[in-house]
Amino acid sequence: MKDKTIQSNAGGTRHLLYLVSGIVVVLTGLIGSGFGSVWSGQAYELFAGIEIMEYIEMYVPYFPFVPFFPIFTITLGAFLILKSKG
């Protein structure tokens, strides 16, 4: 009986961790989308020095997907929130 209680407490802590981290990640994505002009220039400069990126940019539009980083972040946070429910 005691083992089940310990396992259920550990599972509840894990679900709470997923929920809180998911909410933080979603909020980070929302803030990042609101202030994209502040950080997007630095992100483009980071990827500009890599030679392989120039070849990929010829074939893939919007590569390195900088405009979509907040969307990817919000999606990751939503995944973590959903994982906390199951």
Number of C-alpha atoms within 10 A of each C-alpha: 5 7 8 9 10 11 11 12 12 12 13 13 13 14 19 15 15 20 21 16 17 24 17 14 21 24 16 16 21 16 12 19 19 11 11 15 11 10 12 16 11 11 15 15 10 10 15 13 10 10 9 10 13 14 10 12 13 10 9 10 9 11 16 17 13 17 16 12 17 21 16 15 20 22 16 16 24 18 15 21 22 14 14 20 10 6
